[in-house]
Amino acid sequence: MMAWCTRYRVRWVNLNNNRCCFTSLTPKWIDVSEVMSESFADYQITALAPSKERKEVPLPEEMGSPRITHQYTRFTGKDVAKAKADGGSDMFDEIRQRFLEFKNNKFLKEAAHFQNLARAQSPKLMVIACVDSRVCPTNVLGLQPGEAFMFGPSETGAALEFAVKTLEVENILVIGHSQCAGIEALMGMQDSNPRNYVERWVINGKAAKQRIEATAPHLNFDQQCTHCEKESVTQSLNNLLTYPWINERVKEGLLSLGGGYYDFVDCTFEKWSLDIEGSGAVGGKRYSTKDHRFWC
């Protein structure tokens, strides 16, 4: 169920023409829930029932009929392995096809609109929706790129735990993007003492910033920001592995972690993963990357 939210006082700091922010997912030992405590102090979330229990749900046209039902079945790790062994398709191959269809049928046909969005955004609507995979505001409300700023009320750890432990998702894709105002703010910070809510959030990407400053000091500011936008994704993937129940499933082959980078200026998408088996964690903290692919 989706509820419209009209009573919250949400603070937002305009940065670089209102472009949206993206920083690294924080490791499990960092509690970031206090960042939003003032704005969402009175927010209440109803309990979520397990979504993958086997149950019978009547189809809309057959409500009241005992003859026809739709069953939801719980799949196990063995089912996933069997499907792959039987020649099941790679989910990212399907996503790649969808991305290329979007590019050909939407982006290229509405090039002027997307170029305007590449320069700045001015959404009139903020959507706060449940992270439930069946609640997709873009489809449900028919939203177009640039129309709405979307945000989930759940704290990151809670959303991850529900998705991995209860829903048993098989893939987690962390996506960064071009011209990220959050990364620009992070790279522009002169110290590690945040002075506002935005800086308190972007400082979570400090490790990515330090790595770029150490490995690419010869690049100009814009180039460093681009590299940091991608490095923050890789850092987020590494941070995900600090959750024991994610680390365990990844090592068992039940969960795949992927990084993505969407350049919305020329509509390209880059995807990669962590070299968990090959490289080992560098210094016990960071895995290198592999399988870099460009979708364009």
Disulfide bonds with the S-S distance in Angstrom:
none
